[in-house]
Amino acid sequence: KGEFSNRLSRFSELICLYKMDTLALIVLYWAIFFVTTFITWVIYIKEPVKIEPWSYFDRYPFICNRCMTTWTLIAIYVMVALLLNNFIFGLFGVLLSGLHGYGLYKLEKERQNGNN
């Protein structure tokens, strides 16, 4: 009876650690998304940064909110996935980044069609 309870205790500790690790990855996943989206929103919408003509930043993706947000998210998700050695994290990060970029594209297109 004692050996079984010790094994059960070790197993429950392992499951608890696994759940905490998974929970931390989920929190990190969404924290990256919301913080990056917020920062690019502030830079491009709330308080636009003035980019000098003919400077290095006067080209894509720096002059486009949709492009900058999408490529920044992709770069961060890939970098974190490589650091964590977690392919699924990177895959879902790139997928979410692409969907967010597509959503920004559709929103931009709807706004242009509404102004005409």
Secondary structure, DSSP 8 states (H G I E B T S, - for coil): -HHHHHHHHHHHHHHHHHHHHHHHHHHHHHHHHHHHHHHHHIIIIIS-----TTSTTSSTTTT-HHHHHHHHHHHHHHHHHHHHT-HHHHHHHHHHHHHHHHHHHHHHHHHHHHH-
